[in-house]
Every structure is written in C-alpha cells, then in structure tokens.
C-alpha cells in the first residue's frame, strides 16, 4: 500500500495539469473556470482517489462493500430517473458489473489494481480533451451527438498511455495490449451508458458525485474496464 500512497504527488501534478488544460475551454478566463462545474469535477478526483485506495486496501472485504454500495446507489438513481422502466437491461448490467469490485480487489495486487483503475480514469479524461479540442465527427444521435469519434479514439489512446505512465508510477509492468483493452472496455462502457441515457432522455443519472453526475455515470466505464482487467494475463 506504500506504493499506492506514494503516487499522491503524481495525482496532485495530474490534477493541476488537467485543470490548466481546462482553462482554454473558458476563453483563458481562470475565474470562469473556477466557478464552473468542470472545476468541481477536477476537485472531486481527490475523494474519488481516496475511495479507490480504501476499496483496494482490504482486498475482498472492502471490494465487496464498495461493490454493494455502488450497486445500491446506482439502483436508487435508476429508479428515480427511469420511471417507465425502459432500460431495465441497463440496470441489470450495471448492478452485475459491480461484482467486479470484490473479484478484482481479491485477485489483483493493490499497485496493479490502481494501475488498471486509474488507466481507465485516464482514458476517460483523454476522451474528454480529444472530444473538446479535436472533436469534428459526431457520434450518431441514438448514441450521443455531443460526443465524437475523436473522443472514442482518445479513450483508446488514453488507455495505452495510462498503463505506460501509471505502470511506472506504481512499479508495475502492464503491456500495451492491456492498455488498449482497458481503453476499449472503458469506451464500450461509456457508449452503452450514453445509449441508455438517450433512451430515457436524461443528461445524467443523478448528482451523487458533484461535477460527475451519478454513480452510474462515473462508474459505468470503470466497471467494464476492471472486468476486462481481471481477464488479462498476469
């Protein structure tokens, strides 16, 4: 766990760098950015990182508690939003995917688990910036026209870059294929979530995590990525 804690300075550097990269989206106006929901989203990565550390610290037990908590909150969010029950299939998928928390925390050593977990996060962040700065070719309406194919590409590249960078930080040695798998799994989870939200006609499943939306919004892609990570050779 010492290796995981030692990554905190890198987290700080990443947050500062990420925040700086967001400022141009507000015309270079720092005050506007600091008052935005995007700034809140950046700041919320601190408690989320702490939650990741806690989840992996106790192996199966803390992973089980984390999975049950996420599934329960996600189900409550879904019940409040999809009153017509049009996406029962997605609720079932999300709840089932939460089982990956006890499975992955029991099977993967904390440094490797954090490498895979944060590589998925890194791929999400990369997708965001690719979409905002390079996005030209929009996804179909039935998925989400606010997202682009460039963002999907960013997600794939982000998974590869994530395992390279985070592998060095946590002292692990995941392959580039692992990064590609995690990036692809994250993209699939995110796109399926987008489809489900388009069916219901909502922007977010909830406001449980300020700046990120609901638990389902934040963990949909991560759950699928962790499931893929468990299947990777070690």
Secondary structure, DSSP 4 states (H G I P E B T S, - for coil): -HHHHTTHHHHHHHHHHHHHHHHGGGTT-HHHHHTSHHHHHHHTHHHHHHHHHHHHHTTHHHHHHHHHHHHHHHHHHHHHH-TT-TTHHHHHHHHHHTTHHHHHHHHS-HHHHHHHHHHHHHHHHHHHHHHHHH--SBPPTTT-TTSBHHHHHHHHHHHHHHHHHHHHHHT----HHHHHHHHHHHHHHHHHHHHHHHHHT-S-S--SBTTTBSHHHHHHHHHHHHHHHHHS--
